[in-house]
Amino acid sequence: MYGLINRSIQCFICDTYGPDSWKTITGLAGLGFENFEAMMSYDDELTGAVLSGATSHLSKPTESILEDLGTYLASHPNLEGVRRLLRFGGDSFLEFLHSLDDMPGAARLAAPDLILPQLETRDHLGGVFTLYCRFPVPGSGHVMVGILRAMADDYGTLALLEHLGGNSGVETVKIQLLETQFAAGRSFQLSSAGPAA
C-alpha cells in the first residue's frame, strides 16, 4: 500500500481522536513504528492491521471508520487542497458525480504516486446513480461513501448513500439525489483571489 494512503489514515486518527489514540493503535497493530512516510510503499497487511487496531481501540466498525476517513479527507480544514481538487469536478453535486470517473487521473496530476480506486459511475436517471469502486484493498467503497456525504453537504445537496457490498474487488455504492438545493453550499474559490462560487 502506498504510504500516502497510510499517512492519511494516521492524520485522520491524530486529528480526530488525538496522538495518544494513534500511538495505542500502532501498538495494537504491532507496527514497531509510529509514523508512515507518504512516499514509501508498505505491505497491504499493515493497513489492515492499523484498521483492525483502530476498530478495537475506538470500538467502532471498520466500515464506519473508513466512512469517517472519507468525510475527513473531503472536509477537514487541514486538507483544503483535497476539497479544492474535488470541487473542480463541477459547479453542482450532479456535475461532481458525472466527473467521478475522471477523479483518479486528476488526482495523479496533483500527486503522481497516488493510486486511487478506479471509479465508474452509472446514471439511472431520476436522480439515482450507481458508483463502482475497483481497488485491490477492501474498503474503498466505504471511503467513497464518506467523501460523497461530505461533498453533498459541500454543495448543499440532500442525498441518500448506501454501500451495497463488494464482489471480486469491486464495491458498489448507490446514490439517490433527494434534493439538489436542500441547503446553501459552502463557498468555494478557484484561487484565493477569485470570486466565491
N, C-alpha and C positions, 0 to 999 in steps of 0.2 A: 504494500500500500504506500502511496506517495505520502511523504512527510507532511505536505501542506494540508491534507485531509486530517491526519492525526493531530497536527498542530491546531487545526480548527476545533477539534473536539476538546483539546486541552484548554484553549482560550475560552470556549463556551463554559466548561466546568468552572474554571477560575473566575470568570466574570459573573457567573450566575450563582455559584454555590461557595466560592471562596477558595483560596490557595490550599487551605488545610484539607478541604474535601478532595482536591486533586491529589494531594500527597497521599491521602488514605487510599484513593482509588488506584494509584500507581503501585502501592504496596499490595493491595488485593490482587492486582493484575500480575504481580511478580515481574515488573519491568526491569528493575535494577537501575533505573534512572528516572528522572522526573520531567525532563523537557524533550519534546520532539523537535527535530530540526526540519524546517519546512522543505529544504531542498534535498533531503536524504530519502532513500527508499527503505521501507520496513516490511517485515513479513506480515501478511494479512492476519496471521494468528494474533499478533499484538493488538491490532484494532479490536478484534473480537474479545480479547482478554480485558482491554480497557472498558469496553461497553458492558461486559459481564461484571466487572468491578463496580462500575457506576450503577448498574441495576441493583446490586447488592447494597452498596452504601447509601444510595438515595431512596431505596425502597420504591422504585418506580419501574414499570415495564420498559424493556429496551425500546419498544416501539414509541412510547411516549417521550423518552429521552431523545430519540432520533428526530421526532417531530419538533420538539423544543429546539434542537440544534438547527433545524431548517429555519425556524422562526428567528432564532438568534442571528443566523447568517444574513438574513434579509432585512433585519430591523434594528440591530444593536448600533448605538452611536459610534462605537469603535470600528464598525465595518461599513461606514457610509459609502466607500468605494464599491462594495458589492451591491448595495442598493442602487447606486448610480448605474452600474452595469446592467442590472435587471430592468431598471426604468427605461433604458434605451430600447427596450422591446416594444414600446408604443405609448400612445397618449391615453389609452384606456386598458382596463384589465382584459377586455376581449382581444385587443390588439396584442397584448402581452402573451396571452395564451397561444395566439397564432405564431408568435415568434419563438416559442419554446424549442421547436425542432432545431433552431439555429444557435441556441444558447451555448452548447458545449464549444462550438467553434469560436464564438465571440469571446468566451472566457479564456480560450487558449491564446487569443491575441493579447490579453492582458497578462496572463500567466502561462507561458508556453509549456511548462512542465506539468500543468494541472490536467488531470484526467477526470472528466465528469461523466456521469451516466449518459448513454445515448438516449435521446428523448424523441418520442413520436406522438404527436397529438392528432386525434381524430375528432372532427366536429360533426356531431349527430344532429345539428340544428335544434331549435327550440331551447337554446342555452345549455345543452348537455354536451360534454366533452369526455373523451377517454384519453388519458395520458399513459403511455407505456414507457417504463424506465428499464433500460438494459444496462446491467453492471455486474461484474463478477462477484462482488461482495454484497450479501443481503442487506436490505435496509434503505436502499436509495429511494424507494417509493415513499417511505415514511418521512425522510428528509424533505422530499419534494412536497409532501402534504404541508409541512411546516412552512416552507418557502411560499407556497401558494396561498396559505392562510395569511401570512404577513403581507404579501403583495396585494391580495384582495382588500385588506384593510388600508393599505397604502393608497390604493385607487378609489377607496370609498365604495367598494362593491360587496354585496352580501352574496356569499357563495357557500354551497354545501359540498364538502370534500369527504370522500370515502376511499380508504385503501381497500382494494378488493382482493388482495393476496398476490402471490407470486408463483411462477412456474418456469423452470428451465432458465433461470437468470433474468426473467422479465417480471417486473412488478407493475400492477395496474392500479391506476387512481381514477376514480370517477369524479368529475367536476360538474356541478349544476349551478348555473347562474340564476339567482333568485331575484336580485335587484341590482342593476348595474350602477345606479346612482343612489345608493342607500344612505350614504353619508358623504360629507366633504372629505376628499382625499388629502393626504399630506402634500404640502408644497414641494415642488421639485424644480431644480435649476440645472441646466446643462453645464453651466460653469458658475463660479462664484459671482461673476459679473452679469450673468444672463438674467432675463426676466423669469419669474416663477411661472410654472406651468400648472 
